[in-house]
């Protein structure tokens, strides 16, 4: 028997309930019109809400009833409609930092529930609520439930977890602790092939936030109370929070006085925000408090001022460890000498001392990734799929990957061949690749590296100028290098970035065996990869003291570097008398690795190659099939012809990105890739083309619509994305 959609009507003073079209009885009271702020998402994989609305309570309940009644084609709850009971900032993606206010409703996810006891509790408290079955529960959805309790007002996102805990305590239920974060979404609907989910609505009053207990106290049994007695509020905790708020407000005012009005700093407002962020991070401020200070200081609406960009610059400090943050010198450079000391001594340290003495943490309910170096993983969502660039070599973005070997094991030619094949989209030694632009940073080869790359292109029959490979030379790893490295990845749309070699790139003070600096810099490079979505590949020398030890033990600095490596490819000389034969093996794998194989290198006469010889690599088993002469560009082995299917994918991804990006909002690269529709290679290509055409702009690891992109017509966008003659969609 299918469950009924009905209502357990609790006493309502305003009027007698009536029945609406959704099958729920409705109390016609003023509470029915109380607005519920909602962010509605088209499934769990959508980074941005499909709609933002403020539905009256009665309409909200009606929507839930309709969703629970109507069968969908979805077989996974993550593809159903999801509610976020909160207001996101305009143009923002779903994250706790972007939640502006929590709705006047407490949402609870119950994995195990006694419905009869819950009905009695709600009726005894006399509150307005709606309960419905989980989409993924048993046949009728009566074991797991969602509960929405009407509150008397909206509340601060910092207290979202505390409010849900307290409401659960009042109801005598245990809710899922993973749903405490402010940006949590709640699925609602009926999966394909399942009966309607049960829905029950309760009429009554709005639960007052003031009557919530200060801490959750789970009940061992669920019994209906004889009267709805309000718990005694925690007066001491409330007073501490108020004192802390006053102290934080006073500190923020003092900082704004010290740095002066925003308009005095002309084009350096955002740089000042970054300096402040570093100082506040070191002083123990939360990300939320820092963001509030920046929003209060920046003059919203003035020309040339992007408040959210300033917030992003300031909050970038929370991607680092506190000891890695700086800002005092930068603050002095922007505002004037001595201001950094004034801000630090007069406000920050005093405010920290106050917080330590009071013991109040106004944002202790905020997710860890918004108030510290930890980033909490949402385990209700599927883990990200590992997107291999070269599946046959188990190479994928993530941590850094390495190509290791002694001197004269062809590390540079091997890496250059890999870079050219990925950039051109041609197989690497018979292995399929995912085409994307590549970046190759050379620290030691100089002209010889350029010559080898040109000879490799000739050996593959490629027109060198047509291959989207960027070669660059550099000095030593440093903070300016990391900034330039990240900008170049963004400007070129590189999906893979090589550093040749890692040991030559390191500063002298960490260029020694087993130095911890090896891992520090590898980790920093990995963070660049995380922010940009690019795969970082390091060429690494093996040390002479390794004595042929297997795995990563032969790498200089292996004790510190090993933990930062995802995939490692080792090159060796199987025969000391044959310098043209190189062994390739996997010493660390992201997944399964690959079986060892040999590569034969040969110089092949070619008029189009430097020195008159192309550099050709073949698997040892295929060595006899090597051509006597290398093909000429655009001849027997021409560069890849324009692929209409590829062109369609790039244009589709680019149009999706341009169409979905809100004006004036900077987004990280991973969000642009999501907006592109899931084809990573096509999205990377589209981003690169849009940047070159001036329709997108890049700064500090994020992208935004350029003025030309915000007003671009369809023809302009199509031309930027490489429209092909005769190609139509």
N, C-alpha and C positions, 0 to 999 in steps of 0.2 A: 504493500500500500504506500503510495506516494505521500510524503509529508504535506501538510497543509500550510498555506501562507496565511497566517492569522495574527492576531494581536492579543497579548495578555494585558487587558486594560486595567491599569492602576487608577486609583482615585484621581480625578482631575477637577479642580475647582472651577475652571473657566466655563466649560460647556460639556455637554454629553458628546461622546465620540460618534462619528459617522463613518461610513465606508467609502473609500475612494476607488478609482479604477484599477489600482494596483492590487486590490484585495486586502489592503491593510486598513484597519479602522483608524481614524484620525481625530484627535481632539482639536477642535477649532479654537485655538488660543493664540495669544500673541507670540508664544514660543514657536509656533509653526513657522513664523516669518523670520526667526533669528537666522542671520546668514552664516553659512558654514564655508569658510575659505578652502578651496580645493585646487590641487594641481593634479590633473588627470593625465596618465601616461598610457600610451598604446603598447603595453607589454613591458616586461622587465628590461629589455635591451634598448629601450628608447632613452637617450641621455637628456632629452628636453621634453617638457610636457606638451601633449597635444592640445591641451586647453587649460586655461586658468579661469576659475569661476568662483562665485560666491552664491551657492544655492541656499534657498530657505530650507530650514530643517525638514519641513514636510516634503519638499521636492527631493531633498537628499535621500530620505527614507524611501520615497517612491522609486528613485533610480536604482537603489539597491534591490528592492523587491523585483523590479523588472529584470535586472541582470540575473538574479537568482532563478527566475522563471524561464527565460528564453535560452534555448539550447544554442550553442555556438559550434563552429567547426574545429575549435582548438582542442588539442589533445594534451597540452601542457599548460599548467596554470600560468606560467610565465608569459604566455601569449595572450592572456586575458587582459581586460581593462584593469588598471590599478589606480587607486586613489592615494594621493598624498595629502593628509589633512593639515595643510599649511600653505602659506603664501610664499612663493619664490620671488626673488628680485627679478625685475624686468629683464628679459633676455638671458637669464641665467640657467645653467644646467643643474641637474639634481645633485646636490651635495649639502651637507649640514651647514657649511659656511655660507651657502646662498639662501638658506631659509630665513625669511624676514620675520614672520610671525606664525605661531602655531594656531590652528583653528580652535574655535570654542567647542571642541569635541575631544574626548579621550578615546583613542582607538586601541583595542587590546586584541592580541592574537593568542587564542587559547588552544593548546595542543591536546588537552584532555579536560573534559567538562562534564559535570552533572547538571543537565539542563533543568531538571526539576528544582534542584537547590538554587541554581542561578535565577530562575523565574521568581522563586520566593524571595530571594535577596533583593532583586530589583523592585518587586512590588512593595516590600517592606520599607525600602529607602524612599520610595515614591518619586523616582527620577525618570526623566525621559531618556529612552535608549532604544536601540534597535540591535537585534542579534540575528546573525545568519550563519548557515553552515559553510564550512570551508569547501572550496571547489574540488580539492584533491582528497577529500575524506572518503569514507566508505559509501555504500550504495545510496544512502539517503543524507549523508553529511551530518550526522547527529553526534559524532564523537568530538570533532574539532569545530571550533566556532570563532567568529569575529564579533566583537562587541564594540559599539559606538555609543558612548554616554555623552549627553548634551551637558556642556559646561556654561557657566554664567558669563564667561568672557574669554577672549584670546589670551595667550600667554607667551612669554619669552622662550625661544627655542632652546636656550641653555637649560631650561627646566623640564624639557619634554620627557626625559626618562623618569624624573622624579614624580611628575604628575601621573604618568601611566602606572608607576609602582603604587602610588597612593590610592588610585582608583581601584586597582586590582585588590589591594588590601581591604578596601571598603566592601567590595563584592565577594571577598573570601575566595578568590581564585588565584591561580598561578599563571601568569602570562609569560610568553616567550621572552627571555631577557635579551635576545638578539634584536628585538624590536624597540629598544629604548632610544635609539638614535633619532634625531629630529627629522631626518630626511627619509625615514622608512616609508615604503609603499605597501599597500594592502590590496591583495587581489580579490576580485569579486566576479562571480559569474558561474556559468554552468558548462562544464566540459562536454564534448561530443559523446553521445551514448550514455549519459548519466541522467537520472531523474532530476526534477527541480530541487534546489536546495531549500531547506526550511528557512523561513523568515518570521520573526516575531518582533512586534513593536510595542513599546511600553510608554504610556502617557504619564506625565507628571511634571515635576519642576526641573529647572536646570540646576545641576550640582554646582555649589559654590566652591571656588578654589580655596577660600579661607577655611573651609571645614575639612579639608584634606589632612590626613595625618602627616607629620613631618617625615617619617620614614615608613616604609611598607612593613606591615606586620601580618604575614600570611596566617590565615586561620586554619586550624586543623580540621574543622567541620564547617559546613555551610548550613546555617540555620537562619530562618527569617527572624529579624528582631521584632520585638513588640512595639517599638517606636523608633523613629529615625533620629537618634541622638547624635549631634555633631561632635566629633572628636575635639579634644582640647588642642589648640594650635601650640606649636613650639615657640613660645614668646622669645626665648633667649636666642634661638637660631635666627628668627626673623630680625631681631635687633642687630645681630652680628652682620647679617646680610646688608641691612640698611647702612650700618657704619662703613662697611667695606665699599658699598656703592658710592657713599659720599666721599670717601678717601680717593677712590679711583677717579671720580669726577673732578675733584680738586687737583689731582696730579695731572690729568689731561688738560685742564685749564692752564696750569702752570707751564706745561710744555708748549701750548699754543702761544702763550705770552712770550716765552723765551725765543721761539723761532720767528715770531711775527706773522702778520697776515700773509695768506697765500699769494695774493696779487703782487707782493713785493719781490717775488722770486722769479717772475716771468716764466721762461721756458724750462726752469729747473725744478718745478714743483714735484714731478714724479721721482726725480733723483733724490730729492729731500725725503720723500715718502720711503724710498728704499733704505736710506740711512737711518731714519727713525725705526723702521722695522727691525734692522739689525740690533740696534740698541735695546729696543723693547724686548726682543727675543732673549738677549743675554740677561736682561733684568728680571725675567720670569713672568712677563705678561703673557696672556693667552692670545691666540690668533684673533679671537672674537673682539677682545678689548682693543687690540691694535687697529683692527678694521673700523671699529666705532670711532676711534680717535681721528683716523684719516678722513672718514666721511664727514665728521664734524668740522674739520679744518679746511678741506678743499671746497671752493665755492662752486657748487653744482650749478650748471646752466651757463657759466661763463665761457666765452669762446676759447678754444684750445685746452679746455679742462675736461678730462675723462676721469671721473671719480673712481669708477671700477678699475681703471688701469692703475691709478694710484694705490688702491687697495691691493691689487695683485703685486705691484712692486714691493709694497711693505710686507705683505704676507709671504713673499718668496723666502724670507728668512726661516720660516718654519719647515722648509724642505731640507734644512741643514741642522747639524748638531749645534747646541748653543755656543760651544767654544769655537765653532767655525764662523760665527757671525761677527760682523764688525759694523761700523757706521759712525763712530765718533769723529774720525778724521774726515770722512765724507760730509758729515754734518757741518763741521767747521769750515770746510771748503765751500759749501753752498751758502751758509748763513753768515759765517764770520768766526774768527778764531776765538776760542773760549766758550762758545755756546754749548758744545758737546759736554763739557765739564759741568756747566750750569745745569743742563737738563739731567745729567746723570746723578749728580750729587744732591740737587735740591728736590728732585721729584721721584725718580725711579727707585733709588735705594730706600728712601723713606717709605714709599708705598709698599715695597716688598716687606719691610720690617713690620708695617702695620698689618699686612695680611698674615704674616707669621704669628704675630701676637694674638690677633683675633681668632685665627684658625678657620676663617670662613673662606670657602672656595666657591664663588658665585658661578663658576662655569665647570664645576666638577662633573656635571652630567653631559657635557659636550663630548663627542667622540674623540678618541685619543689622537686621531690624525689631524684634528683641528686644534689641539692644545698640547703639542709635544712631538717628538720624533717618531712615534709609533703611528702606523697606518693600519687601522682595523680592517680586516677582510670580511666582506659580506658573504657569509657561507651559504646563504639562501640562494645566491646567484651561481650559475655555472662558472667554473674556472675559465679564464681566457684560453682560447685555443692557441696552441703553439704553431705559429705560422712559419714554416721552413722556407728559407730562401734557396737553399740547396738541400733537398731532402736526402739525397744520396750521400752527403757528407754530414748529415745531422746538424746543419748550421741554421740557427734561428735567432731572432732578437731575444734578448733577455739580459743575462750577464754578458761580460766580454767573452769572446772566443779567441783562441791563440793558434798560431802556426809556429811550431817550435822546431829547432834543429841546430846542429853545429854549423860552423862556417863551411861554405862551399857545398851546401845541400840544396841550393836553388830555392831558398825561401822567398826571395823577392820575385823571381820569375813565376813561381807557383802562385803567389798572391796576385801578381799583376794579371796572369792568365785568368784567375778566378774573377778579379774585378772587371776585366774586359768582357768576359762571357756574361756576367750578371747584367752589366750595363747594356750590352747589345742584345741580350735575350737569346743567346745561342748556347747549346749544350756545353757543359764543362766536362771534357774527357768522357763524353757519352752520357753524362748525368744531366737531367733536366734542371733548369733554374727558373726562378721567378724574376722576370725582368724588372729592373728598377735602376735609376741613376745611382752611380757610385762615386765615392770620394776617396782619394788615395793621398795620404799625408806622408811625404818622404823626408826623413830626418838625416839620411846619410848617403843616399845613392847619387843625388844630383843629376848631372847630364846622363849618366849611365842608366838611371831609372827611366828617363824619358826615352832613351834609345831602345831599351828593352820593351817598353810598352808599345812603341811604334812597330818594332819587329814582330811582336805577338799579334798585333792587329793585322799585319801583312800575312802572317802565317794562317790566320783565320779567314783571309780574304775579305776583311772589313775595311771600309773607308774610315780612316782614323777620325776625321773631323765629325763624322756622323754618329760616333759612339758617345753616349752621354756619361763620360767619365771625366771627373775633375781631378787634375793633378795639382798638388800644392807642396811647397817646401816650407819648413818651419825650423825654429831653433830648439828651444827646450820647453818641456811642459811647464805651464804656469797658469795662473788665474786668467790673464789676458788671452792665453792660448785657448783655454776652455771656452771662453766667451766667443772668440773668433771661430772655433771649431763648431760650436752649436749654430752660430749664424750661418756658416757655410753649408751645413747640413740642411738648414731650412731654406736657404736661397737656391740650392741646387735640387732640393727634393730627394736627396740621397737616401736610399734605403739601406745601404751598407757603407761603412766608413772604415778604412784600413789605416793603421799607424805602423810605419816601417822605419826603424824598429823601436820597440818599447824601451829597451835599455838605453839606446842612444837618445831617446827623447827625455829621459829622466834627468833632473838636476843632479849635479855631481854628488851632493850630500846623501842621496839615496841610491846612487848607482853602485851598489855593492851587494855581495852575496847575502841572501836571506834578510835583506833590509825590509822593515815593515812599511817603508815608503812605497815599495812595489805595490802592495795591496791598497794603500791609501789612494794612489793615483788611478789604479785600475777601477776602484770603486767609484771615484769621481767621474771617470769616463763612462762607466756603466750607467750612472745617473743621467748623463747627457743622452745616452741611448734610450733610457726610460722616457725622458721628456720628449724626445723627438720621434721615437718609434724606430730608430735606425739600429741595425746590427753593427756592433763595434768589433773589429778583428785586429788583434795585436800580433805583430811578428816579434818573436822572442828568441834570443840566443840561448843555447844550452851551454852550461859551463864545463870547463875542462876537467873539473873534479868529479863529474857525475859518474865516470867509469862505466858508461853504457847502461846506467840504471833506467828502468822502464818508467813509464808514466810521466808525471810532472816533476819527478824528483831531480831530473837533470836541468831544470830551468833555474837560471839565476834568480835568487829570491823566492824559490819555490815555496818555502815555508809560509810566507805571507801572501803570495800571489794565488796559490792554489784555490783558496776559498772563493776567490772572485771569478773563477773561470767556469764557463758553462760547457763548452766543447773545445777540445784540444786536438790538433792534427800534428803529428810528428813526422818530420822528413829525415831520411837517413841515406847512407851510401851502402847498399847491399854488397857491393864489390869495391874494395879500395882501389882497384886498378881500372875501374870504369866510371869516369866522372859524369857520363851522360845518363846513367841509370840511377834513379832516385826512388827509394821506397817510401810509401805513404801509409800511415797507420793511424788509428784512433786511440789516443791515450786518456781521453775523457769524453763522455757523450752526454748530450741532453736527453736522449732517449735510448736507442739501441746501438748507436754508433755505426760502423761499417767495417767490412772485411778489408784486410790489408791488400794493397796492389802496388805495382811498380809503374813508373812513368819514365819514358825515354825522351830525352831532349835532343834536338838536332838542329843544325844550321842548314837551311834549305835555300838554294839560290833564288833570289827574287829581286827584280829590278826596281820594285817600288819600295823596298825596305832600306833603312839605313844600313850602311856597310855592305849592301848588296845581298844580304842574307836574312830571310825570315826566321823567326824562332818558333819551332813547331814542337808540340808535346803530344805524345800518343801513349796509350797504355802499352805495356810491354807485349801483350798478346797481339796487339794490332800493329806492332812496329814494322812488319814487312809490308803493310798496306800504306805506309807513308808515301805521299807523292814525291816524285823526283824533283819537281819544282813547285814552289808555292803559287797559289792562284793569284792573279792580279785582282785588284779591287774592282768590284762590279763586273767580274768576269765569270769564271766557272764556279766561284763560291762568293757570290755577291753579298753585300750587307742585307740584313733582313728586309724584305719588301714590306711596304705598308700593310698592316693587318687591319682589315675593316672591322673584324670583331673586336680587336684591341681598341681601335678608334672609337667604336661605339661605347665600350666600357669606360674609356677615359672621359669622353664627352658626357656620358650619363653621370659619372661620379662628380665631375666638375660642376655640372649644372645643379646637382643635388646639394653640393657644398655651398655654392653661391646662394641658392634659393633658401637654404635653411639657416644661414648665419645671420644673427641679429646685428643690425648696425651698431657700431661703437663698442662692441663687446669682444674682448680678446679670449680666444679659446686655445687650449693646448692641442698639440698635434693629434693625440689619440682620439679627441672628440671630432676633429675634422675627418679622420679616417672612418669613424662611425657614421658621420653624416654622409660620407661617400657611398654608403650602401654595402660595405663589407668586402669589396674587392680592393685589397690593400695595394697591390701593385698599380692598378689603375688610379686609385685615389692619390698615391704618391706622385704619379706622373701629372695628374690634374693640378695638384697643389703647386708643383714646380712651375707649370705653364701659367697658372694664374698669378703667381708671384712675378714671373718675368714680364707678364703683360701689364703689371701695375694694378690688377684688380684686387689683390690681397696684399697686406702688409704684415711684416714680421717684426717682433721685438720681444726680447727677454724670454724666448722659448714659446711664444704664443702668436696666434694669427688673428687678424681682424680684417673686415672689409675695408679696402681703401676707398676714398671718395669716388674714384672712378668705378669701382666694383659695385658700390651701393646703388648707383644710377645706371648701370650698364644694361643695354638692351640685349635681346636674345642673339642678334647677329654678332655683336661685340664679344659676347661670351663664347659663342661657337668658334669665332676666329682665334680667340686666345687659346682654346682647347684643341687647336689643330684640325680645323675642318678640312676635309679631303674633297677634291673636285668630284662631283658625281655621287657624293655620299649624302644621303638623306635619311632621316629617321621618321 
